[in-house]
Every structure is written in C-alpha cells, then in structure tokens.
Amino acid sequence: MQRSLKWILGIISVLAITVVLAAVALLFWIDPNIFRDDFEQLAAKQGVILKLDGELSWRFFPELQIVTEKTSIAAPDATNTPIATLDELSVAVALMPLFNKQIEVRGLAVKGLDANLVVNKDGSSNWQQLGKTDADKKKEVADSSDTDEAPSELDLGIEKLSLSDSHIRYRDDSSGQKIELKNLQLEGQDIRL
C-alpha cells in the first residue's frame, strides 16, 4: 500500500514538473510576436483592420494567453479610422497547437475598450463595413439585383468573452440621439455570432 502511494506521488510530481518545463520551454522557444501577422491577417480575412501596436507577451494564469497593449480596430473603408481602441487585449489559446505554430483561440479578454459608434445623416454607420470581406462586398453588388439568395453570414464562435473598464459612445446624426456607457463590465460564455 505504502509502495503504491509512493509511485502515485512520484508520477504526479513528474507530471507537474513536465507541465512547468513545458511552460518555460514555450516561453523561450516561441516568441508570441511571430503571431502578430497571423492575427492581423485573420482579422483582415474577416473584414476587420486590426493593428497590434504593442509587444505581444505570454500570460500563464489563469490560462495560457497571448497579451498585447495598444490595439485598434477599424472597418475596411477609405478612411480606416479606428472605431475602437483597446488598452489591453488577451487572447486565450490552446497549448498543443502552439507547438506547430498554429493558433486555436479559446477566449478574449478586453480591458479599456474605447469605442466610438457613429450613424451618419444618410443612415450609414462607421461599423457598417466591419466584418465584410471583399468577396462579401462583391457578392452584395451581384445580389443587389437578385434577392432570392440569403446573404452569407459570419460564423464566429468564442468560448469566453470578458470586457472590463470600457467606454462606448454612440451617436446618431440623423436623429440626434446620443448614448454613452462608462465603466462597462461584461462577461459571456459560448458566444456564437
């Protein structure tokens, strides 16, 4: 009995040491900045201009995350004016795909979101083109004469979403309506857009 308990404790100790060594190896072997272009290109494919101005770094608690500061989001229009800026963006990722230099996103945490949402007098908004790819825009033009087909939808799933210390301003120039949300805190799980 005592001998089997020693074996079990020995196995648990080896597993714990292996996990710690894997985390340390990840820190030294894989620089998170190599994913910068991947994040920006992935966002561009989804019709979002994402600029990661800060350095990317690792965070290991409460889960493995890639963290950056000073991030901005814009719609792919002529001005590319940021719709939102973020003080800190944390992307929770799965561990095993990282060793193949692939990213599997588990969740997002945003601190210090500062968003300006504007509806112009003509009814168009500054977020209207957000999430629309070039293919979507071409399809809209082609489908404008044929309304039988349903528009393609963006299929985006996020296991966890956290929004903290955020500030959102909404202004509708056509109606004169203004809304401002300060110190916004939001938590969500299993979000599907």
VENJO-V346993 format. One record per residue. N is the residue number from 0. RES is the residue in three letters. SS is DSSP state (a for helix, b for strand, c for the rest). PHI is phi in radians with two decimals (none if undefined). OMEGA is omega in degrees with one decimal (NA if undefined). Layout:
n=N res=RES ss=SS phi=PHI omega=OMEGA
n=N res=RES ss=SS phi=PHI omega=OMEGA
//
This chain:
n=0 res=MET ss=c phi=none omega=-178.4
n=1 res=GLN ss=a phi=-1.16 omega=-179.6
n=2 res=ARG ss=a phi=-1.17 omega=179.3
n=3 res=SER ss=a phi=-1.18 omega=176.6
n=4 res=LEU ss=a phi=-1.12 omega=177.3
n=5 res=LYS ss=a phi=-1.12 omega=178.7
n=6 res=TRP ss=a phi=-1.12 omega=-179.8
n=7 res=ILE ss=a phi=-1.11 omega=177.7
n=8 res=LEU ss=a phi=-1.10 omega=177.6
n=9 res=GLY ss=a phi=-1.11 omega=178.5
n=10 res=ILE ss=a phi=-1.13 omega=178.7
n=11 res=ILE ss=a phi=-1.10 omega=178.4
n=12 res=SER ss=a phi=-1.10 omega=179.2
n=13 res=VAL ss=a phi=-1.10 omega=178.5
n=14 res=LEU ss=a phi=-1.10 omega=179.1
n=15 res=ALA ss=a phi=-1.11 omega=178.7
n=16 res=ILE ss=a phi=-1.13 omega=178.5
n=17 res=THR ss=a phi=-1.09 omega=178.8
n=18 res=VAL ss=a phi=-1.11 omega=178.9
n=19 res=VAL ss=a phi=-1.10 omega=178.7
n=20 res=LEU ss=a phi=-1.11 omega=177.3
n=21 res=ALA ss=a phi=-1.12 omega=178.4
n=22 res=ALA ss=a phi=-1.14 omega=178.4
n=23 res=VAL ss=a phi=-1.15 omega=178.6
n=24 res=ALA ss=a phi=-1.09 omega=178.4
n=25 res=LEU ss=a phi=-1.05 omega=-179.8
n=26 res=LEU ss=a phi=-1.06 omega=-176.8
n=27 res=PHE ss=a phi=-1.59 omega=-175.7
n=28 res=TRP ss=a phi=-1.46 omega=-173.8
n=29 res=ILE ss=c phi=-2.03 omega=175.3
n=30 res=ASP ss=c phi=-1.41 omega=-177.2
n=31 res=PRO ss=a phi=-1.11 omega=179.5
n=32 res=ASN ss=a phi=-1.16 omega=176.1
n=33 res=ILE ss=a phi=-1.21 omega=179.1
n=34 res=PHE ss=a phi=-1.57 omega=-177.2
n=35 res=ARG ss=a phi=-0.94 omega=-179.0
n=36 res=ASP ss=a phi=-1.11 omega=178.9
n=37 res=ASP ss=a phi=-1.08 omega=178.6
n=38 res=PHE ss=a phi=-1.08 omega=-177.9
n=39 res=GLU ss=a phi=-1.15 omega=178.6
n=40 res=GLN ss=a phi=-1.22 omega=177.2
n=41 res=LEU ss=a phi=-1.07 omega=177.3
n=42 res=ALA ss=a phi=-1.12 omega=-180.0
n=43 res=ALA ss=a phi=-1.09 omega=177.5
n=44 res=LYS ss=a phi=-1.12 omega=179.1
n=45 res=GLN ss=c phi=-1.61 omega=177.3
n=46 res=GLY ss=c phi=1.43 omega=180.0
n=47 res=VAL ss=b phi=-2.28 omega=174.2
n=48 res=ILE ss=b phi=-1.62 omega=-178.0
n=49 res=LEU ss=b phi=-1.94 omega=176.7
n=50 res=LYS ss=b phi=-2.04 omega=178.4
n=51 res=LEU ss=b phi=-1.75 omega=-176.0
n=52 res=ASP ss=c phi=-1.43 omega=-179.1
n=53 res=GLY ss=c phi=-1.52 omega=175.8
n=54 res=GLU ss=c phi=-1.26 omega=174.6
n=55 res=LEU ss=c phi=-1.55 omega=179.7
n=56 res=SER ss=b phi=-2.50 omega=179.1
n=57 res=TRP ss=b phi=-1.63 omega=168.4
n=58 res=ARG ss=b phi=-2.33 omega=-174.1
n=59 res=PHE ss=c phi=-1.80 omega=-177.4
n=60 res=PHE ss=c phi=-2.26 omega=4.1
n=61 res=PRO ss=c phi=-1.43 omega=174.2
n=62 res=GLU ss=c phi=-2.59 omega=-178.3
n=63 res=LEU ss=c phi=-1.19 omega=-177.0
n=64 res=GLN ss=b phi=-2.39 omega=167.8
n=65 res=ILE ss=b phi=-1.80 omega=-172.6
n=66 res=VAL ss=b phi=-2.10 omega=173.8
n=67 res=THR ss=b phi=-2.46 omega=175.8
n=68 res=GLU ss=b phi=-1.99 omega=177.0
n=69 res=LYS ss=b phi=0.94 omega=179.7
n=70 res=THR ss=b phi=-2.04 omega=176.5
n=71 res=SER ss=b phi=-2.30 omega=-179.6
n=72 res=ILE ss=b phi=-2.22 omega=178.4
n=73 res=ALA ss=b phi=-2.41 omega=174.1
n=74 res=ALA ss=b phi=-1.52 omega=-180.0
n=75 res=PRO ss=c phi=-1.36 omega=176.4
n=76 res=ASP ss=c phi=-2.10 omega=-175.3
n=77 res=ALA ss=c phi=-1.15 omega=-175.1
n=78 res=THR ss=c phi=-1.54 omega=-175.5
n=79 res=ASN ss=c phi=0.94 omega=177.3
n=80 res=THR ss=c phi=-1.23 omega=-178.3
n=81 res=PRO ss=b phi=-1.05 omega=174.2
n=82 res=ILE ss=b phi=-1.48 omega=-177.7
n=83 res=ALA ss=b phi=-2.56 omega=171.0
n=84 res=THR ss=b phi=-2.13 omega=-178.3
n=85 res=LEU ss=b phi=-2.20 omega=175.1
n=86 res=ASP ss=b phi=-1.22 omega=-179.8
n=87 res=GLU ss=b phi=-2.57 omega=176.1
n=88 res=LEU ss=b phi=-2.15 omega=178.0
n=89 res=SER ss=b phi=-2.04 omega=179.9
n=90 res=VAL ss=b phi=-1.97 omega=177.4
n=91 res=ALA ss=b phi=-1.33 omega=-175.8
n=92 res=VAL ss=b phi=-2.21 omega=175.3
n=93 res=ALA ss=c phi=-1.35 omega=-174.2
n=94 res=LEU ss=a phi=-1.25 omega=-170.6
n=95 res=MET ss=a phi=-1.06 omega=178.8
n=96 res=PRO ss=a phi=-1.08 omega=-179.6
n=97 res=LEU ss=a phi=-1.11 omega=-179.9
n=98 res=PHE ss=c phi=-1.18 omega=173.3
n=99 res=ASN ss=c phi=-1.75 omega=-178.9
n=100 res=LYS ss=c phi=0.99 omega=175.1
n=101 res=GLN ss=c phi=-2.11 omega=-176.9
n=102 res=ILE ss=c phi=-2.01 omega=171.6
n=103 res=GLU ss=c phi=-2.12 omega=-174.9
n=104 res=VAL ss=b phi=-1.37 omega=178.1
n=105 res=ARG ss=b phi=-1.79 omega=-177.9
n=106 res=GLY ss=b phi=-2.99 omega=178.9
n=107 res=LEU ss=b phi=-2.24 omega=173.1
n=108 res=ALA ss=b phi=-2.26 omega=-177.5
n=109 res=VAL ss=b phi=-2.11 omega=174.2
n=110 res=LYS ss=b phi=-2.06 omega=174.4
n=111 res=GLY ss=c phi=1.25 omega=174.8
n=112 res=LEU ss=c phi=-1.19 omega=174.5
n=113 res=ASP ss=b phi=-2.22 omega=-174.2
n=114 res=ALA ss=b phi=-1.98 omega=175.4
n=115 res=ASN ss=b phi=-2.11 omega=-179.5
n=116 res=LEU ss=b phi=-1.85 omega=-174.1
n=117 res=VAL ss=b phi=-2.26 omega=170.9
n=118 res=VAL ss=b phi=-1.85 omega=-179.1
n=119 res=ASN ss=c phi=-1.30 omega=-178.9
n=120 res=LYS ss=c phi=-1.07 omega=179.4
n=121 res=ASP ss=c phi=-1.42 omega=177.9
n=122 res=GLY ss=c phi=1.64 omega=177.4
n=123 res=SER ss=c phi=-1.41 omega=-177.8
n=124 res=SER ss=b phi=-2.11 omega=-179.6
n=125 res=ASN ss=c phi=-1.33 omega=177.1
n=126 res=TRP ss=c phi=-1.85 omega=-175.2
n=127 res=GLN ss=c phi=-1.01 omega=-179.1
n=128 res=GLN ss=c phi=-1.53 omega=179.5
n=129 res=LEU ss=c phi=-1.13 omega=-179.9
n=130 res=GLY ss=c phi=1.56 omega=178.4
n=131 res=LYS ss=c phi=-1.78 omega=177.8
n=132 res=THR ss=c phi=-1.53 omega=177.8
n=133 res=ASP ss=a phi=-1.03 omega=178.5
n=134 res=ALA ss=a phi=-1.11 omega=178.0
n=135 res=ASP ss=a phi=-1.11 omega=-179.7
n=136 res=LYS ss=a phi=-1.13 omega=178.1
n=137 res=LYS ss=a phi=-1.12 omega=179.9
n=138 res=LYS ss=a phi=-1.17 omega=177.4
n=139 res=GLU ss=a phi=-1.06 omega=179.2
n=140 res=VAL ss=a phi=-1.13 omega=180.0
n=141 res=ALA ss=a phi=-1.17 omega=-178.0
n=142 res=ASP ss=a phi=-1.46 omega=-177.6
n=143 res=SER ss=c phi=-1.09 omega=177.7
n=144 res=SER ss=c phi=-1.58 omega=-178.8
n=145 res=ASP ss=c phi=-2.08 omega=-175.5
n=146 res=THR ss=c phi=-1.75 omega=-179.2
n=147 res=ASP ss=c phi=-1.26 omega=-177.3
n=148 res=GLU ss=c phi=-1.48 omega=174.9
n=149 res=ALA ss=c phi=-1.38 omega=179.8
n=150 res=PRO ss=c phi=-1.14 omega=178.1
n=151 res=SER ss=c phi=-1.22 omega=-177.6
n=152 res=GLU ss=c phi=-1.94 omega=175.6
n=153 res=LEU ss=c phi=-1.36 omega=179.7
n=154 res=ASP ss=c phi=-1.78 omega=-176.8
n=155 res=LEU ss=c phi=-2.20 omega=178.2
n=156 res=GLY ss=b phi=-2.13 omega=179.0
n=157 res=ILE ss=b phi=-2.25 omega=179.5
n=158 res=GLU ss=b phi=-1.17 omega=-178.5
n=159 res=LYS ss=b phi=-2.39 omega=175.0
n=160 res=LEU ss=b phi=-2.39 omega=178.7
n=161 res=SER ss=b phi=-2.29 omega=179.9
n=162 res=LEU ss=b phi=-2.25 omega=-178.5
n=163 res=SER ss=b phi=-2.43 omega=178.8
n=164 res=ASP ss=b phi=0.83 omega=-172.8
n=165 res=SER ss=b phi=-1.88 omega=-176.0
n=166 res=HIS ss=b phi=-2.40 omega=-179.3
n=167 res=ILE ss=b phi=-2.16 omega=176.5
n=168 res=ARG ss=b phi=-2.01 omega=178.2
n=169 res=TYR ss=b phi=-2.16 omega=179.1
n=170 res=ARG ss=b phi=-2.39 omega=177.1
n=171 res=ASP ss=b phi=-1.96 omega=-177.6
n=172 res=ASP ss=c phi=-1.20 omega=-179.3
n=173 res=SER ss=c phi=-1.32 omega=-179.5
n=174 res=SER ss=c phi=-1.95 omega=-178.3
n=175 res=GLY ss=c phi=1.44 omega=-178.6
n=176 res=GLN ss=b phi=-1.30 omega=176.6
n=177 res=LYS ss=b phi=-2.36 omega=178.0
n=178 res=ILE ss=b phi=-2.34 omega=178.1
n=179 res=GLU ss=b phi=-2.35 omega=177.5
n=180 res=LEU ss=b phi=-1.97 omega=-179.2
n=181 res=LYS ss=b phi=-2.01 omega=178.2
n=182 res=ASN ss=b phi=0.87 omega=-178.0
n=183 res=LEU ss=b phi=-1.27 omega=177.0
n=184 res=GLN ss=b phi=-2.18 omega=-177.5
n=185 res=LEU ss=b phi=-2.55 omega=175.8
n=186 res=GLU ss=b phi=-2.25 omega=177.8
n=187 res=GLY ss=b phi=-2.58 omega=177.4
n=188 res=GLN ss=b phi=-2.35 omega=178.0
n=189 res=ASP ss=b phi=0.88 omega=-179.0
n=190 res=ILE ss=b phi=-1.56 omega=-179.7
n=191 res=ARG ss=b phi=-2.23 omega=178.2
n=192 res=LEU ss=c phi=-1.83 omega=NA
//
